[in-house]
Amino acid sequence: MFGIANTFVGLSEGMAKYGFLALSTAIVSFAILYLRSRFTVNPDKVYRMAMRRLNTSAGILEVMGAPLTGTDLRAYVMSGGGITLKTFKPRFRNKRCFLIFPIRGSERKGLVSVEVKNKNGQYDMKLLAVDIPMATGPDQRLFLIGDEEEYRVGGGLISELRDPVVKAMAASKEFEDRDDQEDEEDAERELQEAERKQREEIEKLEKVES
């Protein structure tokens, strides 16, 4: 009986230790996730927020055509964050995310610019604009949130992001054209190969008959 009791007590103490360790790990993990959500910005979440706004904007859909779809091509930069001392008190600085990506509607293509600020764990969208190339004249810039002043914030940071994305879009179009050309060349070679094999079969049959 004493042996069984000692074994039971030993198991109970071991389970308690493992349970406390698991609880401590869960608390630490939760704290890390909480701090990350409160003081960082997730670009993928910003992208999804922007796409929801765009696909529910009657003005944008009227100009570009529904539905609007994005691509994997995105560029972003983070600003702010960290701890600063103000009046001898530590304070967390708000994190900002500047994101730019192309979209496509049934009628037109466009380039989206977004600025989001993480304010106490809440995403505050400061800028949401779409540059739409026009057939004649300069691009048309439509603002859902913010204005030209907000677009130029940070010394025109959004404008700096725009150039590499535009180049990547142009390169993507060039690669698509090359792929189409290579597909046509491959199809032509396959057709020629099939015709060659057919001629060889015909020649073999003619030799057998003769």
Phi, psi and omega in degrees: 000315180297323179297317179295319180296317179297319179297317180296318179296319179297317178296319181296317179295319179296316179295323178295319179296313179295323178295318178295320179296317179296320179295318179297317179297318180296320180295317179296317180298317179296320180296319179295315179297321180295313180295322180296316180292333184275329189238006176234171179234130179266112182301325179295321178293321177298317179300314181295321177299315181296317181295323177296316179297316183294318183284355175245011178264114182298321181295315180294316181295326179294322182282317188263337183090138181266152355272164176264135179232146178260188178224177176280352180280112180215150175225137179212160176218142179260148178220152178081201182086177180086183182246137177232155178258121178230121186053043176063020177240131178292139181217135177280129177277144181290140179270140177238147176235126175252121187231141177221138181201153178276151173227163181224131173251180180288342182249321186218165172254162179205172179233121186263137175240131184226141170229127181230139179243129175274106183248101180057041177088355179252135179278117180252109182280116182268332184214135170213106184226154179231125173266122183244116177296135179253153181298323177228139178088182182288168177298150177261125180254119180252130180255122169269323177222137178087188182208189182298325179297317178292327179296328182267007182296150180069031179069030179075040183299320178299319179297323178294326178288333187297316187301309180296328179291318178298319178296319179295323177296318179296319178295322178298319178296320179297318179295322178297318179296320178295319178299317179298317180295317179295323177297319178295319179294320178296318179296321179295318179295319179296321178295317179296321179295319179295320179294321179297316179295323179295319178296320179297320179295319179295318180297321179296317179296320180295322179294320180295317181292327180280000000 
